Amino acid sequence: MIALVREHAETVKPPRALYVPYPFGSPLGKPLDAEHQHRVLGSALALLKKDGPVLSDFDDPDHVEQRGAPAQFTEVAAQGGPATRSDVDPATETTRTRQYYTRWVEQHGGRTTVGVTRVPPARFRAIIRFLEDYASGNEVDMRERPADVSLGEWIRLCALDLRAMFSEAKMAMQPGVTSEAIDFWFWGETSTGDLLQRVKVRMEASDDDAIVGAAYGVAR
């Protein structure tokens, strides 16, 4: 296995593990660097020649250690965040952001991490309106929610798609931006990030344990 958290690998003790010093979402290192990614994979596969259990550290002398996990709302708020937050309506903000997201997808041959809800990005305004109604205390739902997906899980999936679209849009806006900068931008400067925090607050106040549990995946 390739391990992003060394302590987890030490506890689980898989037969063979390669610890890599990269952030969540980038287990092979810098995106689009195929030569480096092949080196990571080669190092992992080379562990098959050793008797386990073995935990090896990937040697990357040029890498500057990054945070191990994405920055969350609470961390951004604790650090003061930026001085201002967008006062743009989240639906309008999402429509504007989608233009950059579309550029990102075009630049990367159609590859995207957006899609867990199966709602097309062109209809993300509907997701925003749904989340706004929910955060306001209304009893709401979306016709796109599958019958076998609970309301709490559906809200979590909506949050994942929004965050994925904003992240890819930011990379199109600002090539070379770090994952940490994207997190601080989303949670600290966008009205959509603020909306997800308000959604999470209502979820945590629910009498439904499943909704309370899903709140952790919306904002934390």
VMD Tcl script that draws the C-alpha trace (Angstrom):
set ca {
  {0.00 0.00 0.00}
  {0.91 3.66 -0.33}
  {0.42 5.39 3.02}
  {-0.32 9.09 3.45}
  {-0.38 8.88 7.25}
  {2.65 7.09 8.62}
  {1.09 6.50 12.04}
  {-1.81 4.60 10.46}
  {0.54 2.29 8.59}
  {2.53 1.67 11.77}
  {-0.67 0.68 13.59}
  {-2.25 -1.47 10.87}
  {1.03 -3.14 9.85}
  {0.16 -4.12 6.24}
  {2.56 -6.61 4.62}
  {4.29 -3.84 2.67}
  {3.73 -0.08 2.85}
  {5.43 2.92 1.31}
  {4.99 6.18 3.24}
  {4.85 9.24 0.99}
  {5.06 12.83 2.37}
  {2.23 14.16 0.23}
  {-1.17 15.69 1.09}
  {-4.47 13.85 0.84}
  {-5.59 13.58 -2.77}
  {-2.04 13.46 -4.14}
  {-0.58 10.08 -3.11}
  {1.77 10.03 -6.11}
  {3.02 13.57 -5.63}
  {2.72 16.56 -7.93}
  {-0.13 16.29 -10.46}
  {0.79 15.83 -14.14}
  {4.38 14.80 -13.32}
  {4.27 11.31 -14.84}
  {7.98 10.61 -14.38}
  {7.79 11.30 -10.65}
  {4.54 9.34 -10.27}
  {6.13 6.31 -11.94}
  {9.02 6.58 -9.48}
  {6.59 6.45 -6.55}
  {4.81 3.42 -8.03}
  {8.13 1.72 -8.76}
  {9.25 2.23 -5.17}
  {6.00 0.72 -3.89}
  {6.19 -2.30 -6.18}
  {9.84 -2.86 -5.24}
  {8.65 -3.70 -1.72}
  {7.28 -6.98 -3.11}
  {10.89 -8.21 -3.09}
  {11.05 -7.82 0.69}
  {9.61 -9.99 3.43}
  {6.88 -8.19 5.35}
  {5.75 -6.46 7.30}
  {7.86 -3.58 6.07}
  {7.28 0.18 6.15}
  {9.54 2.21 3.90}
  {9.79 5.98 3.46}
  {9.76 7.34 -0.09}
  {12.90 9.35 -0.78}
  {12.02 12.72 -2.31}
  {14.84 15.16 -1.53}
  {13.19 17.96 -3.50}
  {9.88 17.79 -1.66}
  {8.87 20.32 0.97}
  {6.66 18.60 3.56}
  {3.04 19.68 3.21}
  {0.12 19.40 5.61}
  {-1.32 15.90 5.76}
  {-4.98 16.83 5.33}
  {-7.10 19.58 3.80}
  {-7.70 22.69 5.89}
  {-11.24 22.72 7.24}
  {-13.61 25.56 8.08}
  {-12.83 25.47 11.79}
  {-9.10 25.73 11.17}
  {-9.50 28.67 8.80}
  {-11.81 30.42 11.26}
  {-9.40 29.76 14.15}
  {-6.60 31.44 12.22}
  {-8.71 34.49 11.56}
  {-9.19 33.78 7.87}
  {-9.00 36.64 5.39}
  {-10.29 40.09 6.28}
  {-13.23 39.88 3.90}
  {-15.60 37.25 2.61}
  {-17.42 37.33 -0.72}
  {-20.82 38.99 -0.44}
  {-21.89 37.50 -3.78}
  {-24.98 35.30 -3.74}
  {-23.76 31.65 -3.62}
  {-25.79 30.71 -6.72}
  {-24.26 33.57 -8.71}
  {-20.82 32.74 -7.32}
  {-21.26 29.11 -8.39}
  {-22.26 30.11 -11.92}
  {-19.21 32.35 -12.25}
  {-16.93 29.68 -10.83}
  {-18.31 27.09 -13.27}
  {-16.77 29.04 -16.17}
  {-13.29 28.38 -14.77}
  {-14.21 24.81 -13.91}
  {-15.21 24.24 -17.54}
  {-11.84 25.57 -18.61}
  {-10.10 23.15 -16.24}
  {-12.02 20.17 -17.61}
  {-11.23 21.17 -21.20}
  {-7.54 21.50 -20.36}
  {-7.48 18.02 -18.82}
  {-9.24 15.95 -21.42}
  {-12.55 15.83 -19.61}
  {-11.10 14.48 -16.35}
  {-12.76 15.79 -13.20}
  {-13.52 14.78 -9.63}
  {-16.98 16.33 -9.86}
  {-19.86 13.91 -10.31}
  {-20.78 12.06 -7.12}
  {-24.31 13.50 -7.22}
  {-24.65 12.96 -10.98}
  {-26.17 16.43 -11.13}
  {-24.54 18.29 -14.05}
  {-22.58 21.40 -13.01}
  {-24.93 23.47 -15.15}
  {-27.59 22.69 -12.53}
  {-25.49 23.40 -9.44}
  {-27.56 26.53 -8.83}
  {-30.36 24.13 -7.91}
  {-28.07 22.46 -5.37}
  {-27.24 25.85 -3.90}
  {-30.91 26.81 -3.57}
  {-31.62 23.43 -1.95}
  {-28.84 23.93 0.58}
  {-29.91 27.50 1.30}
  {-33.46 26.35 2.02}
  {-32.14 23.59 4.25}
  {-29.85 25.97 6.16}
  {-32.84 28.28 6.70}
  {-34.70 25.51 8.52}
  {-37.09 24.45 5.77}
  {-38.07 20.86 5.04}
  {-36.69 20.41 1.53}
  {-35.51 17.74 -0.87}
  {-34.27 17.39 -4.46}
  {-35.84 15.21 -7.11}
  {-32.34 14.09 -8.12}
  {-31.76 12.38 -4.76}
  {-31.87 8.60 -5.31}
  {-34.38 6.73 -3.18}
  {-31.64 4.65 -1.55}
  {-29.60 7.71 -0.52}
  {-30.56 9.32 2.79}
  {-31.07 13.07 3.04}
  {-27.96 13.49 5.17}
  {-25.82 11.52 2.74}
  {-27.27 13.47 -0.18}
  {-26.31 16.77 1.43}
  {-22.80 15.43 1.98}
  {-22.52 14.43 -1.68}
  {-23.75 17.87 -2.76}
  {-21.04 19.46 -0.61}
  {-18.38 17.19 -2.13}
  {-19.37 18.14 -5.67}
  {-19.38 21.85 -4.87}
  {-15.98 21.71 -3.20}
  {-14.55 19.67 -6.10}
  {-15.83 22.14 -8.68}
  {-14.49 25.14 -6.76}
  {-11.10 23.45 -6.31}
  {-10.67 22.66 -9.99}
  {-11.90 26.12 -10.93}
  {-9.32 27.69 -8.62}
  {-6.55 25.67 -10.28}
  {-7.70 27.05 -13.63}
  {-7.80 30.59 -12.24}
  {-4.39 30.32 -10.59}
  {-2.12 27.63 -12.07}
  {0.30 26.29 -9.50}
  {-1.88 27.17 -6.51}
  {-1.30 24.87 -3.54}
  {-4.01 22.64 -2.09}
  {-3.75 24.50 1.22}
  {-4.30 27.85 -0.51}
  {-7.38 26.43 -2.23}
  {-8.80 25.28 1.12}
  {-8.22 28.64 2.77}
  {-9.75 30.42 -0.21}
  {-12.85 28.23 -0.27}
  {-13.57 28.30 3.46}
  {-12.35 31.83 4.10}
  {-13.41 33.85 1.07}
  {-16.34 32.24 -0.76}
  {-19.99 32.61 0.16}
  {-20.46 28.95 -0.86}
  {-18.02 27.86 1.83}
  {-19.96 29.94 4.32}
  {-23.22 28.32 3.16}
  {-21.83 24.82 3.80}
  {-20.89 25.84 7.31}
  {-24.47 27.02 7.94}
  {-25.79 23.75 6.53}
  {-23.50 21.82 8.87}
  {-24.78 23.78 11.88}
  {-28.38 22.82 11.11}
  {-27.41 19.18 10.50}
  {-25.72 18.96 13.89}
  {-28.91 20.22 15.54}
  {-31.02 17.45 13.95}
  {-32.72 14.68 15.93}
  {-31.70 12.24 13.19}
  {-28.41 10.57 14.10}
  {-27.68 9.83 10.43}
  {-27.93 13.53 9.54}
  {-25.76 14.49 12.51}
  {-23.16 11.95 11.41}
  {-23.14 13.23 7.83}
  {-22.50 16.81 9.00}
  {-18.83 15.93 9.55}
  {-18.44 15.35 5.81}
  {-20.04 18.68 4.89}
  {-17.88 21.06 6.92}
  {-15.72 20.61 9.98}
}
mol new
graphics top color blue
foreach p $ca { graphics top sphere $p radius 0.5 }
foreach p [lrange $ca 0 end-1] q [lrange $ca 1 end] { graphics top cylinder $p $q radius 0.2 }
display resetview
